[in-house]
């Protein structure tokens, strides 16, 4: 019997007793206000919200009855390059839902690499579409926009994602590779240190087991730059971290066919003035490009030069040729 999941959201894709499915959490009355979806989940869990596991058939049955918001825009990135700021700005738009690196979404996308053949690929595409619909449920009845920010490695599957949602515009954010590597080494993210290495092997085209973190990070972001360069089209926007400003973020929203009102622009300006990843929203943002360049070791510079500098240069050239603003 299908459990009553009204007001519940899928918060993770898991395997329980060899049965793949979703972990759901009762989220009625819980706003998705933190910079990352998992931060909201942790808050809800701390407040005693219930969890339940279902196999994917429950998701597919539920999908038919959901009143959900269709995607407005997708945010992809190459890690530590301002994508959280853009997602936070989307959250300033009235009646919007922002899903920022939701585990259930990005783990299902990873399955395209780790557990996929022709039949399974079709199944995971169905599961991914249904999971996004479940996360995009209208919970107060007024939601109009859905913005999805994916984890950086998910961009490697942009072609499959675009086949599911071919008309949804997307933006790809990136940054000088030296600054990105320095940032990731200073605070190593899960995708770089304990991700399923089959994902990174697929992205880089090489076995990651014998690589230092400098090379692994450089190879990964270089591959993402190359994919963005080859696949960017009229339905996408390339955005360098050094461009980020309130007018540029407003242009991104316009690209998503959203026209921010004056008060929403004021909110975006406030968002842009604080550190994007901090839940409290009180730490003032400070530019750090010069500091990261100074911190770069010889090994960082050598790895960037070998694997990421040329893809970055090509991506920058394409952005300059195609974007309305530079």
Beta strands, then each sheet from edge to edge (+ up, - down):
strand 1: 8-16
strand 2: 19-26
strand 3: 51-55
strand 4: 73-77
strand 5: 96-100
strand 6: 145-149
strand 7: 169-174
strand 8: 236-240
sheet 1: 1+ 2- 3+
sheet 2: 5+ 6+ 4+ 7+ 8+
end
